[in-house]
Amino acid sequence: MTIKFNPILGTLFVVVATVILRVSDAQGGRKGAIVGGWNPITNLTDPEVVEIGKFAVDEHNKEVKTKLEFQKITNGESQVVAGINYRLVISAKDGDSPHNYLAEVWDKPWEKFRNLTSFGECSLENGEQQCMLT
């Protein structure tokens, strides 16, 4: 019996393994992550996560012609789907005034595809931060 290597299945395996490893790294190797569910990102300064945050601000600026300046990511979670969804709370300056924004980005790195799916300003209600998607 001869076993033949299927290059398409081999490529698919590599892509899936890469996505799983990237999500694991972005979450700091968090154990017990729920596949398909939202999981906290423990390393908010990971260069890939910061790149996603900067992308969100840049795309929002292009879409609505604003001049927000990315500062940092203050909270975030990710979800493995057909790629990775990121939900990030981003601190950005609007002129001299910093504000928090909730952004969602869908990323498929193996296809070089990235899409800003939502972006909205967070508000304070009863002393607690509330982020509403737009």
C-alpha positions in Angstrom: 0.0 0.0 0.0 1.4 3.3 -1.1 0.5 6.6 0.7 0.6 9.6 -1.6 1.2 13.2 -0.3 -1.6 15.6 -1.3 0.0 19.0 -1.6 -3.4 20.8 -1.1 -4.1 19.0 2.2 -0.5 19.6 3.3 -0.8 23.4 2.6 -4.2 23.5 4.5 -2.6 21.8 7.5 0.3 24.3 7.5 -2.2 27.3 7.3 -4.4 25.9 10.1 -1.4 25.2 12.3 0.0 28.7 11.7 -3.2 30.4 12.6 -3.5 28.3 15.8 0.1 29.1 16.8 -0.4 32.9 16.1 -3.5 33.1 18.2 -1.8 31.1 21.0 1.2 33.6 20.9 -1.1 36.6 20.8 -2.9 35.3 23.9 0.3 34.5 25.7 -0.1 30.8 25.2 -3.3 30.8 27.3 -4.5 27.3 28.1 -8.2 26.4 27.9 -9.0 28.8 25.1 -12.3 28.1 23.5 -12.1 27.6 19.8 -14.6 29.8 18.1 -15.2 31.8 21.3 -13.7 35.1 22.3 -10.6 34.8 24.4 -8.6 37.6 26.2 -5.4 38.7 24.6 -2.8 38.7 27.5 0.0 40.4 25.6 -1.4 43.7 24.4 2.0 45.0 23.3 2.6 42.0 21.0 3.8 43.7 17.7 1.2 41.8 15.7 -1.6 43.0 18.0 -0.3 46.5 17.9 -0.2 46.4 14.1 -3.8 45.3 14.1 -4.7 48.3 16.3 -2.8 50.8 14.2 -4.5 49.3 11.1 -7.9 49.9 12.7 -7.2 53.6 13.4 -5.7 54.2 9.9 -8.7 52.5 8.2 -11.1 54.5 10.3 -9.3 57.7 9.5 -9.6 56.9 5.7 -13.2 56.0 5.9 -14.5 59.0 7.9 -11.7 61.5 7.1 -10.5 62.0 10.7 -7.0 62.4 12.1 -7.0 60.1 15.1 -3.5 59.2 16.4 -3.0 55.6 17.7 -1.6 55.6 21.3 -2.0 52.0 22.7 -4.3 49.1 23.1 -5.8 48.9 26.6 -7.8 45.7 26.3 -8.5 43.0 23.7 -9.7 39.6 22.8 -9.5 37.4 19.7 -11.6 34.8 18.1 -10.5 32.0 15.7 -12.9 31.9 12.7 -12.0 31.7 9.0 -9.0 33.7 10.1 -8.8 35.7 13.4 -11.3 38.3 14.6 -9.7 40.9 17.0 -11.9 43.1 19.3 -9.6 45.8 20.7 -10.1 48.8 23.0 -7.7 51.4 21.5 -6.6 54.6 23.1 -6.2 57.3 20.4 -5.8 61.0 20.4 -8.3 63.3 18.7 -6.2 66.5 18.7 -4.9 66.9 22.2 -7.7 64.8 23.8 -7.3 61.0 24.2 -10.4 58.8 23.8 -11.0 55.1 23.9 -12.4 53.3 20.8 -13.7 49.8 20.3 -12.5 48.3 17.0 -13.1 44.9 15.4 -10.7 43.6 12.7 -10.9 40.4 10.7 -7.5 39.2 9.7 -6.5 36.3 7.4 -2.7 36.6 7.3 -2.1 33.7 4.8 -4.3 35.6 2.3 -2.8 39.0 3.2 -6.4 40.1 3.9 -7.4 42.5 6.7 -10.7 44.2 7.2 -12.0 46.8 9.7 -15.5 45.5 10.5 -16.5 48.1 13.1 -15.1 51.1 15.0 -16.8 53.2 17.6 -16.0 55.6 20.5 -16.4 54.3 24.0 -18.4 56.4 26.5 -18.5 56.6 30.3 -21.8 55.7 32.0 -22.0 55.7 35.8 -18.2 55.8 36.0 -17.8 52.7 33.8 -16.5 52.5 30.3 -19.1 51.4 27.8 -18.1 50.6 24.2 -20.8 50.5 21.6 -20.2 49.1 18.1 -21.3 51.2 15.2 
